[in-house]
Amino acid sequence: MAICEKCKEFYPPDFMEDGLPGDKICIFCKRDVTEITGRGKTITKKEVVKDYKIFIKKLKETRNVKDILDKAIGD
């Protein structure tokens, strides 16, 4: 789990890049955009933040981490 030094939101590791030495910045802030498109799908910054918060909450509430990860990967 990483927090963007610019917008101060938490993002999955795949959405983070190196900023200044020792800092991390989300790809949205680095590119100065609110949405990105890849693999024929567009996703917004708000969607990524919301989905990651839901994922972290589910992770916190359960002891069976494997089930959550299997569901997240399977979706």
BELHU-V219245 format. One record per pair of residues at least 4 apart in sequence whose ideal C-beta (glycine too) atoms are under 6 Angstrom apart, sorted by the first residue. I is the first residue (numbers start at 1). J is the second residue. D is the distance in whole Angstrom. If there is no record, write none. Layout:
i & j & d
I & J & D
I & J & D
This chain:
i & j & d
1 & 10 & 6
2 & 16 & 5
2 & 24 & 5
3 & 10 & 5
4 & 9 & 6
4 & 25 & 5
4 & 26 & 4
4 & 29 & 6
5 & 19 & 6
5 & 23 & 4
5 & 25 & 6
6 & 25 & 6
6 & 29 & 4
7 & 29 & 5
9 & 49 & 5
11 & 15 & 4
11 & 16 & 5
11 & 26 & 5
12 & 52 & 5
15 & 26 & 5
15 & 27 & 5
15 & 48 & 6
16 & 24 & 5
16 & 26 & 6
17 & 25 & 6
17 & 27 & 6
17 & 30 & 6
19 & 23 & 4
19 & 25 & 4
25 & 29 & 5
25 & 30 & 5
27 & 31 & 6
28 & 33 & 6
28 & 45 & 4
34 & 44 & 6
34 & 45 & 5
35 & 42 & 6
35 & 44 & 4
37 & 42 & 5
43 & 47 & 5
58 & 68 & 5
59 & 68 & 6
70 & 74 & 6
